[in-house]
């Protein structure tokens, strides 16, 4: 199953599963939940954070956190 960290710039996907044990609550509150759409806006170099859009909100998250979020490509 692809992960959020696998997206390329500009690609859209739907969140399928979130390992809520490891995901910060703030991220869940901002809409990082199964069924919501996500788009990769930008990725920092050298395994830095990724900048995503979730339901109209722009959020920067660590690459390690993005690896815990399963997605389905649109």
C-alpha positions as CSV (number, residue, x, y, z in Angstrom):
1,X,0.0,0.0,0.0
2,X,1.5,3.4,-0.9
3,X,2.3,5.9,1.8
4,X,1.9,9.7,1.9
5,X,5.7,9.9,1.7
6,X,5.6,8.3,-1.7
7,X,3.6,11.1,-3.4
8,X,5.3,13.3,-6.0
9,X,4.9,17.1,-6.2
10,X,1.3,17.9,-7.3
11,X,-0.1,14.4,-6.9
12,X,-3.4,13.9,-5.2
13,X,-4.5,11.0,-3.1
14,X,-7.1,9.9,-0.6
15,X,-6.1,8.9,2.9
16,X,-6.9,5.2,3.6
17,X,-5.5,4.5,7.0
18,X,-3.7,6.5,9.7
19,X,-1.6,4.9,12.5
20,X,-3.2,7.2,15.2
21,X,-0.8,5.8,17.8
22,X,2.1,7.5,16.2
23,X,0.4,10.5,14.5
24,X,0.3,13.8,16.5
25,X,-3.2,14.7,17.6
26,X,-2.8,18.2,16.1
27,X,-2.4,16.6,12.6
28,X,-5.6,14.5,13.1
29,X,-7.4,17.6,14.2
30,X,-6.4,19.4,11.0
31,X,-8.1,16.7,8.9
32,X,-5.5,14.0,8.4
33,X,-8.2,11.3,8.6
34,X,-9.3,8.4,6.5
35,X,-11.4,9.5,3.5
36,X,-9.9,13.0,3.3
37,X,-8.1,14.2,0.2
38,X,-4.4,15.2,0.3
39,X,-2.1,16.8,-2.2
40,X,1.7,17.2,-2.1
41,X,2.7,20.8,-2.6
42,X,6.4,20.7,-2.0
43,X,9.1,18.5,-0.5
44,X,12.2,19.8,1.3
45,X,15.6,18.4,0.2
46,X,17.6,15.9,2.1
47,X,14.6,14.0,3.6
48,X,13.3,17.2,5.2
49,X,9.6,17.8,5.8
50,X,6.9,17.7,3.2
51,X,4.3,20.4,2.6
52,X,0.8,19.1,2.0
53,X,-2.7,20.4,1.5
54,X,-5.5,18.6,3.4
55,X,-9.0,19.8,2.9
56,X,-7.9,23.3,2.0
57,X,-5.3,23.6,4.9
58,X,-1.6,23.7,4.2
59,X,0.5,21.6,6.6
60,X,4.2,20.7,6.9
61,X,4.9,17.3,8.4
62,X,8.0,15.2,9.0
63,X,8.8,12.6,6.4
64,X,8.8,9.9,9.1
65,X,5.2,10.9,10.0
66,X,4.2,10.7,6.3
67,X,5.5,7.2,6.1
68,X,2.8,6.1,8.7
69,X,-0.2,7.4,6.5
70,X,-1.5,5.0,3.9
71,X,-3.0,6.5,0.8
72,X,-4.9,5.6,-2.4
73,X,-3.7,7.5,-5.5
74,X,-6.4,9.4,-7.5
